[in-house]
Amino acid sequence: MSFIPGNPARDPVKFAYWVPNVSGGLVISKIEQRTSWDIDYNRKLAQIAEASGFDYALSQIRFTAGYGAEFQHESVAFSHALLAATTKLKVIAALLPGPWNPALAAKQIATISQLTEGRVAVNVVSGWFRGEFTAIGEPWLDHDERYRRSEEFIRALRGIWTEDNFNQRGDFYRFTNYSLKPKPLSPLPEIFQGGSSRAARDMASRVSDWYFTNGNSPEEIKKQVDDIRGKAKANGHSVRVGVNAFAIARDTEQEARDVLSEIIAKADPDAVNAFGHEVKNAGKASPEGQGNWAKSTFEDLVQYNDGFKTNLIGTPQQIAERIVALKDVGVDLILLGFLHFQEEVDFFGKHVIPLVREIEASRGHQVQAAE
Ligand SMILES: Cc1cc2nc3c(=O)[nH]c(=O)nc-3n(C[C@H](O)[C@H](O)[C@H](O)COP(=O)(O)O)c2cc1C
């Protein structure tokens, strides 16, 4: 793969998929899902994904059940297993400050980087699930305090990975002349973050390599992109943007819409409402009320990260055009969830990604070199 440095608008848009390392899939619905959270299913899925043109897999961190997700494999260990089963795919391991401290995280990820030709990345998540923190005896900080801690966490990771005799005097973490050996391979593991609130955006504009946000329309995503890129520029930082989407690609638009209707008709209302209550509380705790789920409706909440709103639901052609429309407003990566992961990742790779590459090529964008 080759990119034109410093010209993200012309780079091929990247694709990631959510690793189903928790049970129940990515929709809070009783619809049939031919997806499993077990390792055999996931190893095969990762292999299908890398053969299908996916660049990244994003694993999730959950410590307890709640609104589905009764069983959960831990993200770092699981990510390593997927890296060991693949050769090109990058796997993004989720880290939750609080349960993780940056010394342990930096060491774990450096080792995995050494073992996997540097294919590991991290997603620093700031947390939304108070009940989970309570269950494992972790203090639950106010919304913006969670981001203050995450920012110190990210600065610590980067410092440990790049410096010898690293020192940090923060409110949450302290390091004194610490030298990690060995450090991760170069280039360093990329640092993603999840969250859309004011605090999340400000953190992205200072320290993160990537800003992941919930699903939304190109117009709404553009506002976020302009906001964080403007601030990042003022800070002398650059940040790339990934957007969540739940893809339903079918031969006809009607078939795809019917699947969406069935997912929503079979939603578990108690679980969706309870999830909505939890995340809106987490979001409301952000002073400006712009958190990830601040405006989500019942239907939006059936998908954990507002993935229906991105509207990658229809024929491959419609979906490819909408992906390029997102790219046009500054999106660098599309993060995808599916109902039946293995078969739909394969379908997406065969029918949607080639159309995206055709549209990019027709506009003179850099395209992926043939492998
Ligand atoms: C792409 C993405 C992935 C996320 N992954 C996780 C995760 O694995 N575990 C978790 O507890 N929270 C996860 N989150 C939630 C975020 O950490 C954050 O708590 C949430 O987005 C609310 O942030 P906000 O109120 O700042 O918008 C994820 C969020 C996004 C957008």
The ligand as an ORCA input file, in Angstrom:
! r2SCAN-3c Opt
* xyz 0 1
  C     -15.261      3.572     17.947
  C     -15.487      3.569     19.426
  C     -15.056      2.471     20.164
  C     -15.277      2.405     21.535
  N     -14.871      1.283     22.217
  C     -15.149      1.193     23.535
  C     -14.789      0.014     24.263
  O     -14.244     -0.944     23.720
  N     -15.094     -0.031     25.584
  C     -15.700      1.014     26.233
  O     -15.958      0.911     27.428
  N     -16.038      2.149     25.571
  C     -15.786      2.255     24.253
  N     -16.136      3.405     23.568
  C     -16.789      4.505     24.314
  C     -15.891      5.713     24.554
  O     -14.792      5.413     25.332
  C     -16.634      6.858     25.266
  O     -16.916      6.484     26.578
  C     -17.926      7.188     24.622
  O     -17.724      7.307     23.239
  C     -18.571      8.456     25.166
  O     -17.759      9.532     24.986
  P     -18.252     11.033     24.972
  O     -19.234     11.202     26.072
  O     -17.014     11.797     25.203
  O     -18.801     11.299     23.596
  C     -15.921      3.484     22.193
  C     -16.338      4.601     21.450
  C     -16.138      4.649     20.088
  C     -16.622      5.851     19.309
*
